[in-house]
Amino acid sequence: MEREENSYQEGKRAGVHPLIVVFGVIFGLWMFIALIVPSSKHKQAANPEPVPTAIPDDADAAPVIFKVHATIPDVNAISIVVPAQATTSQIVGLLKRFRDARLSNTLSNLLPPTTPGHQLGDHAVADIYIFSDPKYAQPDAVRVLARGAHAPGELYPRAIPFEDAMEQVRGHYRINLHDTGQPDIASLGFADESGVHSKHYRRIF
């Protein structure tokens, strides 16, 4: 009987102190979060976010000289050739120049029509390819690009492999006035409709 009285006396707290319990729970939750939920540093190391590459747009860059090399009516395409010394800024400037001319209905002053007599204009549908090497501005090479990376080889024999021709495209401007949401698409390099693109591909607009 005395042992029972000694084990519990009035005024003394039985069991663990509540503060110890509270701190224990907090510590346990902190350890759980630290171990289960990875920190932002770990996330960044595991999956680095792609860093957008800025395209230099030098307003003072001299307009690049270009020459229409070929018109390919069956794929509504035009190939043009610029000097090998043309800079990235000059290619960007040329693509924007074509778009400005298209918007002001003066593109026919710069390039031959791809859809002559069309109700939407002479360039209602057009693919304009910019090269520095005239070898890749030939109609057969442009047709390879226009058909895309996944065109069956037995149906369309390729004198120039798609991968080789793609890497030679310095700039590409696609016009499709039937697509009212996005009638103009331009890039440095080239990407086909399936998403296959050249190593130096960069979307301009």
C-alpha positions, 0 to 999 in steps of 0.5 A: 500500500505504501508503494502505491502511495509513493508511486503517485503523490498528489501535486506531482506529474505522472508520465513524460512532461508535455513539452517534451512530447511537443518537441519530440513531435516537432523534431519527428516531423522535421526529420520526416520532411528533411528525409522524404521531401528533397530540397530545392538544391537536390531537385535542381541537381537532378533535373536542371531547368533548360536555360533559354538562349537569347538570340542576338538581335543587332539593330546595327547589323547590315542587311545581308545580301541574298539571292534566290537560288531555286523555286520549287512549286510542287512543295511551295518552297523557295531556296535562297543563298546568303554569303557564308560570312553572314552573321546570326544577327543578319539571318534573324534580320532577314527573316524579320524583313521577310515577315514585315514584307509579308505583312505589308503585302510586298513580299512579292517584291523580294521573292517569287510567288509560291501560290500565284493567283491564290485568293490569299495572296502569292505567298499563301503557303510558302517554305523559305529556306536560307543556305550558304552552300548552294549545293543544299539549295538545289530543288532535290535537297529542298524536297528532302526537307519539305517531305520531312525526316520520316518520309519513306525512302523507297517512295522518295529517293534521296540524293542528299540525306535529310540529316545532312540537308537539315544541318545546312539550313541557316534559316527557315521561314514558313508561311501558312495563311490558312492557319490564322492563329499562327501564320508565320513561323521562323527559326535559325536552323530547321525543324520539320513538323514532327519536331526533328530539328538541327543542332543549332535550331532556335525559334525566332517567331 
